[in-house]
Amino acid sequence: MTALIDTSVLVAAIYADEIHHEACSDLLDRAELALYSHGINETFSTLTGGRQSIRMSPATAMSLLENDYLPGLALVTLPPGRQLAALREAERRGVRGGAVFDYMHLVAARHIKASRIYTLNLSHFKAFHREGDPEIVSPQSHP
């Protein structure tokens, strides 16, 4: 069954100086994986000067995404009704503010019936994870 990765895994796989680069790169090489389509935007933002200290040029970030990483990932989009239902559900799960971005990766994983979601932000996902959701795992735990 397909697993989904979040943005933290994709960024670490792309950025060689990231501490988890090897594990994330290996995961992308060895597993059938999906990415919630909004993760493309988040990855581009991070690589070109987002929250971390990465300062890649937009052209380089786009080239890496388009040519080296996105072709190997199944992109997941959510129908508008599913997206709105998830946002209505967010309050019951304790999702507020920027946590909605991680939460929507989980919603996308549920949408495709993924067995697991790989992330470097385990605590973010475990905060709103519920029974029946895909397993939340670190790329280091990939067999």
N, C-alpha and C positions, 0 to 999 in steps of 0.2 A: 504494500500500500504506500501511497505517496506521503511524504512528510513535507512540512512547510518550514521555511527558514524566515527569520525576521531580518530586519535591516542590520542589526548588530553583527550577524553572521556574514552577510554579504560584504559589509564594509571591511571586516577583519580579513576575509578571503582576498579582497582586492588590495588592501594596504599592507605591504610587506613588513612594515615596522610595527604593526599591531601585535601585541603580546600573544594573541590567540590565532595569529595568521596561519600557522601550520595546520592546526586542528580544523579550522574552518575551510581552508583550501582543500584539505584532504576530504572533508565531508562533501564538498561540492563535486569533487572528482569521482567519488565512489557511490553516491546515492541518487535516487530519483527524487528530485525536490521541486517544490513549488514556491512561489513568492507572491504575496498579495501585491497587486499592481501599484498601490501607493508607495510600496517600498522602493520603487525606482526613484521617486521624488525625494524620499528621505535619504537614500544612499547618495544621490547627487548633492543634496544639501550638505551632508556630512563631509563628503570628499572635497568639496569646493570651499569649505570654511565654516561648516556648521559648528556644533558644540565642541567638537574635539579640535586638536591642534593641527589637523590635516589641512593643507592648502594646495590642493591639486588644481590645475587649470580646468575650466569647464570643458574645453576640447578634449583633454586627456581623460577626464572622468567619463565623458560621453563615449569616447572611443573604447575604453575598457568595458563599459557596460554593454554597448551595442555589439561589439565584436567578440569579446572574451567571456562574458558572464551570462547575459540574458538569453543567448541561444540555448544554453543548457538547462534553463529553468522553465517550468510551466507557469505562466502568469495567471493569477486568479483575480477575476473581477467579481464584484458583488452586484446583483440587481438592485436598483434603487430601493425597492420595497424591503429587501433583506437588510440593506444598510440602515434604513430608517428604523426598522424593528430592533436592530442591534443597539442603536443609539437610545431608543426608549428603554431597552433592557439595562443599559449602562448603570443607571442609578442603583438598581437592585444588586448589582455586582460591585458597587463601590468605586466605579470608574469616574474620575473627574479630571478636568484639564487635559494636559498633555498625555496622560495615561491612555486616552482614547486611541492614540496611534498604535500602541502595543495591543490594546484590546481588539482593534479591528484586524490585526494579524491573526489573533486567536479566532475571531469570527470567520475569517477567510478559511482557516484550517478546518473549522467545523463544517463550513459550507462544502468543502471538497471531501469531507469525511476522512481527513488525514489522521493517521494514528498518533502522530507526534508533531510537535513544533520545536525546532532548534532555536535557541537564543543564548546570548551571553548575559542577558538581563533576567535571570531566573526569578529573582524576587519580584520584579515588576509583574510578571505573568502569574506567579503563584498568588499574588494578592487578589486577583479576580477570577482565578481558575475555580471551576466547579466540577463535581462528579459528572462523568460522561464527556468532559472536554478532552481534546487530545492531550497526551502526555507532554509535559514541559521538560525538555532535556537540554543539556549542554552539548556542544559539538564534541567535547572531549570524551563524552560517553558513547560516541558512535562506534559500533563494533568494527 
